[in-house]
Amino acid sequence: MRLIRSKFNVIALTIILAILSGCSTFGGSNFNDGYYTTALNQSFGNVYKASLEALENGQTYDLKGSPYDIRINKKLTNTAVIAAESDSDPTDFVEIAIQKKSQDKTELSIKYGSEGNAIRSSALVSIIQENIKDN
């Protein structure tokens, strides 16, 4: 009886862990090669416009508190890249890559500096989402 109950507990624990693991990765964000990547349930055009607005309006700053200067702004049909760097330190930069996944789903990848910074990147995602709401 004890053996059966022990096996049942192990099976139940395994199922619970599998469900929790699946829920934590479904639709979530990830950090790979310095890029913080997430999917937004917004159109490609809205995400591009809100990302550009965040950099143009100085809503994100370099490490010295100055707004970034946009160096690359390339938009194609289904992809876009926006890159900006600090005037005072060229190693301080931000890259934003945007890719259309479907009509109302867009993948957004952000990288601060050569190593990336998940905290600053996730903060910029929040700014971009607010810009979308405001428009």
N, C-alpha and C positions, 0 to 999 in steps of 0.2 A: 504494500500500500504506500509506504513511504517512497519507494522508488518511482512509482507511477506519479505521485504528487510532485516529486522533484523534477521528473521529465516534463511534466505539464508546465511547471514554473519556468523552466529553461526555454521551452517553446514559446510561452507567452512573452517572456522577456525579449526573445529574439524578434518576435513579430512587432512588439512595441518599438524597439530600437530601429527596425527597418522602416517603420512608418515615420518616426521622428526624423530619421536621416533623409527620407524622401521629401518630407515637408520642408526641411530646412534648405534644400537645394532647389526646389521647384520655384522658378520665377525669381530667384534671388540674384544677388550680385556676386561677382567674383573678382579676384585680384590676381592677375597673371602677367608676368614680364613687366611689372610696373604699371600696367593699365588696369584701372578700376572699370569694370564693364557691368552694365545693367541694361535691362530692357524696360522701356517706357511704353505705356499704352497710349501713345500719342502719334499723330502723323509725323512723317519725316520733315515736312515743311515747318511744323510748329516747333519741333525739337531744334532744328537748325536755327530758326529765327531767335528762339529763346537763348540758345548757346552763344550766338553772336552778340546778342544784347548784353549778356552777362560780361563779356569781355569789353565791348565798346563802352559800356556805361561804368566801367571800373568796379563791378560788383565783386571781383576777386582781385587780390593784390599779390605782388611779389613779396619776397621775404623782408624787404625793407619798407613795406607799406605803400609802395607806388603801384599804380595800375599797370597792367601789362600792355605792350604795344603789339597789335596784330601784325604778323609777318606773312602768314599764309592764310588765304581764305578761298578755298576751292570747293565748289559745289557742282556735282554732276546729278544725273537723274535719280540715282538710288544711294549715292554716297556723298559724304562731305568731310573735309578736313579743315580745321581751324587751328592755327598754331600762333602763339604769342610768346614774347619773351620780355624779360626785364631790360630796361635801358642800362641799368648799372651793373648787371651781372648776366652775361649770356648763358651761363649754366643754369639759371633760374628761368624756367619756361613751363608752359602748359600746352599740351596737345589735346585736341578734342576730335575724335573720329566718330562719325555718325553713319549708320547704315540702315536703310529701310528694310524691314523684315516682311511687313505686310501693310495694308492700307492704314491700319491703326496701331501698328507696333513697330517701334524703332529701337535699334541697339545703340547705346551710347557708351563710348570708351574714353576715359580721361586719364591723362598721365601728367604728373607734375615732376619736372626734372628728369634726369637720366634714370633714377632708381624708382620713381613713382612715389606717391604719398596717398595712401588709402583714405586717411582722414580728410585731407584737403579735397581730394577728388569727390568723396561722398558729400562733402559740404557744397561743392559746386553743383552736384546733381540736384540737391535741394533748392539751390538758387535757380537753376534752370526750370525746375518744376514750378516754382513760384512765378517765374516769368511767363510760363505757359498759362497759368491760372489768371494772371493779370491781363493777358491779351485777349 
